[in-house]
Amino acid sequence: MPNLGLKPYETVAKWKHKYGPIVAVDFGSFPTIIISDYKLAREAFAMPELSGRPNFHAMARRSGGRIEGILFTSGRTWHEQRSFVNKRLRQVGGFGTKSLESVIVEQAQEMVAGMREVAAKGLPVNFHCTFNIALFNTLWAIISGMPFKQSDPKILHFTRSVVDTLAGNNVNTMLALFIPWLGRWLPNCLTHDAELDNMIGSAAKDLFQPYIDQHWSTHVRGEPRDFIDTYIDEIEATQDPESSFYGVRGKRALMATLMDLFVAGIETTGSTFSWLCLLLASYPQVQERVVAEIHSIIGSTSMPALHHRKEMPFMEAVLNEVMRFGSLIPLSVFHSTTERVHFHGFDIPKDTMVYINVHEAHNNRELWGDPENFRPERWLSADGTKFLRREGFMAFSTGKRACLGEQFARDQLFLFGASMLQVLEIGLDPNAPPPSLVPQIGSSTLITRPHQLVLKLRP
């Protein structure tokens, strides 16, 4: 682990030229391979044998000693939970509530209203938690049918817990995950395991449990009002004791699944919004071009809608370039081999951890030409009228465990971004040095460094 340094994605990218695109390392107690080639990465993560998850003790703490939920499970548990969540979240309009799009638009408008009040004061501010809170509330409205006000201190506490924990570059994070046996010998040093559970787990349980209890006492079987009701129906209908929905285990899995959805969803998309605002403030010519497109297609007063997206190639180009430039998750979420695998001349044992180097794919000069530059035009056709997908783009990972919420995240980025830029100009603080575009290294993410921006109302 020390040989990889603080930027393992850059270290391994350099090793690629000496050792090739597949390298083997030890992450503490876990033998690991890292793939720094986007074509090999896509091939590898399409293989069922490379779609497991390592058995991290830290991830079992939150659900009674057994890994539950979606993000960190494998095998039958993962298949059950992912299939259920994927199906039920697509069913939002079938609960007799608002459509998914209308929920996003409603929350976007509430966020923008708050930002307009800030703009009227003319003071520089940091908006990171503003985005996270709005994104949290969008998902919570779908999950529970009972959105908070974005000013509610309960969701502010939860989002701050998530942001503060994941933004920290704590050595104890890696030690607790990858060398768990050290905790028996140095219990006072390896505190991050407990910190992670206390800061995120406890905050989530304190927030979610009263609403879960309320759903248990008021739901009517077969008449779901929201996602939690459908999950309760599934628990009550499950008779197979080996199922992750069965009995007490099902109740623990519900909490773990909610934690996965919220922790993964709000921080990644929220950090992408921070990158969007910082980059548009730093490149005002790009901001004005995308605003011109918004006003041309949507107008200055009509609410943005998803059907506008197909007519707005530059907006799509900007959003994708933000995700490429920021490379929020530089090394993919860890996979693990479920059996011995032969892959491109290498015999990879069972229970080997596998990463793909997303940062290398997003900064490969053969693919992008000038990856160090923020240049949305690289996503457009020669005449600038069509958005072009790029094969080397892997912000949502790839393969069988690609991000479950990709479409939801893309919808939020478009609707929140268009709603904000339609009425607000984002600028740098004139009384401060220009903020750095070099990312800050978090626990597993590359986030914007602390900065403040200034908002102005558009005429």
C-alpha positions in Angstrom: 0.0 0.0 0.0 2.7 2.6 0.8 4.2 2.0 -2.7 1.0 3.3 -4.3 1.2 6.6 -2.5 -1.7 9.0 -2.0 -2.6 8.9 -5.7 -2.6 5.2 -6.5 -4.5 5.9 -9.8 -1.5 8.0 -11.0 1.1 5.5 -9.7 -0.6 2.6 -11.5 -1.0 4.6 -14.7 2.8 5.2 -14.7 3.4 1.5 -14.0 1.3 0.7 -17.1 4.2 1.9 -19.3 6.7 -0.4 -17.5 4.6 -3.4 -16.6 1.6 -3.3 -18.8 -2.1 -2.5 -18.2 -2.7 -5.2 -15.6 -0.7 -5.0 -12.4 -0.9 -7.0 -9.1 -0.5 -5.4 -5.7 -1.4 -6.1 -2.1 -4.0 -3.8 -0.5 -3.1 -4.9 3.0 -4.5 -8.4 3.5 -6.2 -8.4 0.1 -4.4 -9.5 -3.1 -5.5 -7.1 -5.8 -5.2 -6.4 -9.5 -5.7 -3.0 -11.1 -6.6 -2.6 -14.8 -5.5 0.6 -16.5 -7.0 0.0 -20.0 -10.6 1.0 -20.7 -11.1 -1.9 -23.2 -9.8 -4.5 -20.8 -11.8 -2.8 -18.0 -15.0 -3.2 -19.9 -14.2 -6.8 -20.7 -13.3 -7.6 -17.2 -16.3 -6.1 -15.5 -18.7 -7.8 -17.9 -17.5 -11.2 -16.5 -19.7 -12.7 -13.8 -16.6 -14.2 -12.1 -15.2 -10.6 -11.5 -18.5 -9.2 -10.2 -18.2 -10.1 -6.5 -17.3 -7.9 -3.6 -14.6 -8.4 -1.0 -15.7 -9.5 2.5 -15.0 -6.3 4.5 -15.6 -6.6 8.2 -16.3 -2.9 8.4 -19.3 -3.3 6.1 -20.9 -6.0 8.3 -20.9 -3.8 11.4 -23.9 -1.7 10.3 -26.3 -4.7 9.8 -25.7 -7.0 12.8 -22.5 -8.7 11.6 -23.6 -9.7 8.1 -23.1 -7.6 4.9 -26.5 -6.5 3.6 -27.8 -4.0 1.1 -26.7 -3.5 -2.5 -23.2 -1.9 -2.7 -21.2 -4.4 -0.7 -23.0 -7.7 -1.2 -22.4 -10.5 -3.7 -24.2 -13.5 -5.1 -27.9 -14.1 -4.3 -28.2 -11.2 -1.9 -26.9 -8.7 -4.4 -29.0 -10.1 -7.2 -32.2 -10.0 -5.0 -31.6 -6.5 -3.7 -30.5 -5.0 -7.0 -33.3 -6.5 -9.0 -35.9 -5.4 -6.4 -34.5 -1.8 -6.1 -34.2 -1.4 -9.9 -37.8 -2.5 -10.5 -39.4 -0.6 -7.7 -37.6 2.7 -8.3 -38.8 2.6 -11.9 -42.3 2.2 -10.5 -42.5 5.6 -8.8 -45.4 6.9 -10.9 -47.3 3.6 -10.1 -47.5 4.4 -6.4 -50.2 7.0 -7.1 -47.7 9.8 -6.4 -45.9 12.2 -8.6 -43.7 11.1 -11.5 -40.0 10.9 -10.9 -39.4 13.8 -13.2 -41.9 16.0 -11.4 -40.3 15.2 -8.0 -36.8 16.2 -9.4 -38.2 19.4 -10.9 -40.0 20.3 -7.6 -36.8 19.9 -5.6 -34.7 21.8 -8.2 -37.1 24.7 -8.0 -36.9 24.8 -4.2 -33.1 24.7 -4.3 -33.0 27.5 -6.9 -35.3 29.6 -4.8 -32.9 29.4 -1.9 -30.0 30.2 -4.2 -31.8 33.3 -5.5 -32.1 34.5 -1.9 -28.3 34.0 -1.5 -27.7 35.8 -4.8 -29.7 38.8 -3.6 -27.3 39.2 -0.7 -24.3 39.3 -3.0 -22.0 37.3 -0.6 -19.6 34.6 -1.6 -20.7 31.1 -0.4 -19.8 27.4 -0.6 -22.8 25.5 -2.0 -21.6 21.9 -1.6 -24.1 20.9 1.1 -26.9 22.9 -0.7 -26.7 20.4 -3.6 -26.5 17.4 -1.3 -29.5 18.4 0.7 -31.6 19.0 -2.5 -30.5 15.6 -3.9 -31.2 13.9 -0.6 -34.7 15.3 -0.6 -35.4 14.2 -4.1 -34.5 10.6 -3.3 -36.3 10.7 0.1 -39.5 11.9 -1.6 -39.4 8.8 -3.8 -38.4 6.4 -1.0 -40.8 7.6 1.7 -43.4 9.8 0.0 -42.7 12.5 2.6 -40.1 15.0 1.5 -38.6 17.4 4.1 -38.1 21.1 3.6 -34.6 21.5 2.4 -34.0 23.7 5.4 -34.8 20.9 7.9 -31.9 20.4 10.3 -32.4 16.6 10.3 -31.3 16.3 6.7 -28.6 18.9 7.1 -27.1 16.7 9.9 -27.2 13.6 7.8 -25.7 15.2 4.7 -22.9 16.8 6.7 -22.2 13.4 8.3 -21.9 11.8 4.8 -19.8 14.7 3.3 -17.4 15.0 6.3 -16.8 11.3 6.5 -16.2 10.6 2.8 -14.3 13.8 2.2 -11.6 13.0 4.8 -8.4 11.4 3.6 -7.9 9.3 6.7 -5.2 6.6 6.7 -7.3 4.7 9.3 -9.9 4.3 6.6 -7.6 2.0 4.6 -6.2 0.3 7.6 -9.6 -0.6 9.0 -10.8 -1.9 5.6 -7.7 -3.6 4.2 -5.8 -4.7 7.4 -8.7 -5.4 9.8 -6.7 -7.8 12.0 -4.6 -4.8 13.2 -7.6 -3.7 15.2 -7.0 -6.6 17.6 -3.5 -5.2 18.3 -4.0 -1.5 17.9 -7.6 -0.9 18.9 -7.0 2.7 19.9 -5.4 3.6 16.6 -7.8 2.0 14.2 -10.9 4.0 15.0 -12.2 4.7 11.6 -14.3 1.5 11.5 -16.3 2.8 14.5 -16.2 6.4 13.2 -17.7 5.3 9.9 -20.4 3.4 11.7 -21.1 6.3 14.1 -21.0 9.2 11.7 -22.9 7.7 8.8 -24.6 4.6 10.3 -26.0 6.3 13.4 -27.0 9.4 11.5 -28.8 7.3 8.9 -30.6 5.1 11.5 -31.6 8.1 13.6 -33.1 9.7 10.5 -34.7 6.6 8.8 -35.9 4.4 11.6 -38.9 6.5 12.8 -40.2 6.6 9.2 -39.7 2.9 8.7 -41.5 2.3 12.0 -44.3 4.5 10.9 -44.6 2.6 7.6 -44.8 -0.7 9.4 -47.7 0.5 11.5 -49.7 2.2 8.7 -49.0 0.2 5.5 -51.7 -1.9 3.9 -50.4 -5.0 2.2 -50.7 -4.8 -1.6 -51.4 -1.1 -1.5 -47.9 0.5 -1.5 -47.6 4.3 -1.2 -43.9 4.4 -1.8 -40.6 2.4 -1.9 -40.6 1.5 1.8 -44.1 0.1 1.6 -43.1 -2.2 -1.3 -40.1 -3.4 0.6 -42.3 -4.2 3.7 -44.6 -6.1 1.4 -41.7 -8.1 0.1 -40.5 -8.9 3.7 -44.0 -10.1 4.7 -44.4 -12.2 1.5 -41.0 -13.9 1.8 -41.1 -17.5 3.2 -37.6 -18.6 2.1 -35.3 -18.4 5.2 -32.3 -18.1 2.8 -33.6 -15.0 1.2 -32.2 -11.5 2.2 -35.8 -10.4 2.6 -36.7 -13.0 5.2 -37.8 -11.9 8.7 -35.4 -9.9 10.9 -32.7 -10.2 8.2 -35.1 -8.4 5.8 -35.5 -5.6 8.2 -31.8 -5.2 8.5 -31.4 -5.3 4.8 -34.0 -2.5 4.4 -31.9 -0.2 6.5 -28.7 -1.2 4.7 -30.2 -0.7 1.3 -31.5 2.7 2.3 -28.0 3.7 3.6 -26.5 2.5 0.3 -28.9 4.4 -1.8 -28.4 7.7 0.1 -24.7 7.6 0.8 -23.8 6.6 -2.7 -26.4 8.8 -4.4 -26.2 12.1 -2.7 -22.4 12.5 -2.3 -21.4 11.5 -5.8 -24.0 13.6 -7.5 -23.5 16.4 -5.1 -19.8 16.5 -5.7 -20.4 16.5 -9.4 -22.6 19.6 -8.9 -19.7 21.2 -7.0 -17.4 20.5 -10.0 -20.0 21.8 -12.4 -20.3 25.2 -10.6 -16.5 25.6 -10.1 -15.7 24.8 -13.7 -18.4 27.0 -15.1 -17.3 29.9 -12.9 -13.7 29.3 -14.0 -14.7 29.1 -17.7 -17.3 31.9 -18.1 -17.4 31.5 -21.9 -18.5 27.9 -21.5 -21.2 29.0 -19.0 -22.6 31.7 -21.3 -22.7 29.2 -24.2 -24.7 26.7 -22.2 -27.0 29.4 -20.9 -27.7 30.6 -24.4 -28.7 27.1 -25.3 -31.0 26.9 -22.3 -32.7 30.1 -23.1 -33.0 29.2 -26.8 -34.6 25.8 -26.1 -36.4 26.3 -22.8 -36.7 30.0 -22.4 -36.0 32.1 -19.4 -39.3 31.3 -17.5 -40.5 27.9 -18.5 -39.4 25.0 -16.3 -36.8 22.6 -17.7 -38.1 19.1 -18.7 -36.3 15.9 -19.7 -37.8 16.1 -23.2 -35.6 19.2 -23.7 -32.4 17.2 -23.3 -32.4 15.8 -26.9 -32.3 19.4 -28.2 -29.5 20.5 -26.0 -26.3 18.8 -27.1 -24.0 21.4 -25.5 -25.6 21.0 -22.1 -25.0 17.2 -22.3 -21.5 17.8 -23.5 -20.8 20.1 -20.5 -22.2 17.6 -18.0 -20.2 14.7 -19.4 -17.0 16.8 -19.6 -17.5 17.8 -15.9 -17.7 14.1 -15.0 -14.6 13.2 -17.1 -12.5 16.2 -15.9 -13.4 15.6 -12.2 -13.1 11.8 -12.3 -14.9 11.7 -9.0 -14.1 8.0 -8.3 -10.7 7.6 -9.8 -10.5 3.9 -9.0 -13.7 2.0 -9.4 -15.7 0.6 -6.5 -13.8 -2.6 -5.6 -14.8 -5.9 -7.2 -13.7 -9.4 -6.2 -13.3 -12.7 -8.1 -15.8 -15.3 -7.1 -13.7 -18.1 -8.6 -10.3 -18.6 -10.2 -10.2 -16.7 -13.4 -7.9 -16.7 -16.4 -7.7 -13.2 -17.9 -5.4 -12.1 -20.7 -2.6 -14.4 -19.7 -3.0 -14.0 -16.0 -4.3 -16.6 -13.5 -6.2 -14.7 -10.9 -7.1 -16.6 -7.7 -10.6 -16.6 -6.1 -11.1 -13.7 -3.7 -8.8 -11.3 -5.4 -9.8 -7.7 -5.3 -10.2 -6.0 -8.7 -10.2 -2.3 -9.6 -10.3 -0.5 -12.9 -8.4 2.8 -13.2 -11.2 5.2 -14.2 -8.9 8.2 -13.9 -6.4 6.7 -16.4 -9.3 6.1 -18.9 -10.5 9.7 -18.4 -7.0 11.1 -18.9 -5.7 8.9 -21.7 -4.1 11.1 -24.3 -4.8 8.6 -27.1 -8.5 9.0 -26.4 -8.9 12.6 -25.4 -5.9 14.5 -27.0 -5.7 17.1 -24.3 -7.3 15.6 -21.2 -5.9 18.2 -18.8 -8.1 20.8 -20.4 -11.8 21.3 -19.7 -13.2 21.3 -23.2 -16.9 20.3 -23.6 -16.6 20.5 -27.4 -14.8 17.2 -27.5 -18.3 15.6 -27.0 -19.9 17.2 -30.0 -20.0 16.4 -33.7 -17.9 18.5 -36.0 -20.8 20.9 -36.7 -21.6 21.1 -33.0 -25.2 19.9 -33.4 -25.0 16.4 -32.0 -23.8 14.9 -28.7 -21.4 12.0 -29.1 -20.9 9.3 -26.6 -17.3 8.3 -25.9 -16.1 4.8 -25.3 -13.5 5.6 -22.7 -16.0 7.4 -20.4 -16.6 5.3 -17.2 -17.9 7.8 -14.6 -20.6 5.3 -13.7 -18.3 2.3 -13.9 -19.1 -0.4 -16.4 -20.4 -4.0 -16.7 -22.7 -6.0 -14.5 -22.2 -3.8 -11.4 -22.3 -0.4 -13.2 -24.1 2.3 -11.2 -27.7 1.4 -10.5 -28.6 5.1 -10.3 -27.0 6.3 -13.5 -30.1 7.4 -15.3 -31.5 9.0 -12.1 -28.2 10.9 -11.6 -28.2 12.0 -15.2 -31.8 13.3 -14.9 -30.9 15.2 -11.7 -27.8 16.7 -13.2 -29.7 17.9 -16.2 -32.8 19.3 -14.5 -31.0 20.8 -11.5 -28.3 22.2 -13.7 -30.7 23.7 -16.2 -32.9 25.1 -13.5 -30.0 26.8 -11.8 -28.2 28.2 -14.9 -31.5 29.5 -16.4 -31.8 32.2 -13.7 -28.4 32.4 -12.0 -24.9 33.4 -13.1 -22.1 31.7 -11.2 -18.9 33.6 -10.7 -15.6 33.5 -8.9 -15.1 35.5 -5.7 -13.4 38.8 -7.0 -11.8 39.3 -3.5 -10.1 35.9 -3.4 -7.4 34.2 -5.5 -8.8 31.9 -8.3 -9.7 28.5 -6.8 -7.5 25.6 -7.7 -8.9 23.0 -10.2 -6.5 20.4 -8.7 -8.8 18.0 -6.8 -8.7 17.2 -3.1 -8.3 13.6 -2.3 -11.0 12.2 -0.1 -11.5 8.7 1.3 -12.1 7.3 -2.2 -13.1 10.3 -4.2 -11.6 13.4 -5.9 -13.6 16.4 -4.8 -13.3 20.2 -5.2 -11.0 22.0 -2.8 -12.7 24.4 -0.4 -13.8 27.5 -2.3 -16.5 30.1 -2.5 -18.5 31.4 -5.4 -20.7 34.4 -6.1 -24.2 34.1 -7.5 -25.9 36.9 -9.5 -29.5 36.9 -10.8 -29.7 36.9 -14.5 -31.7 39.8 -16.0 
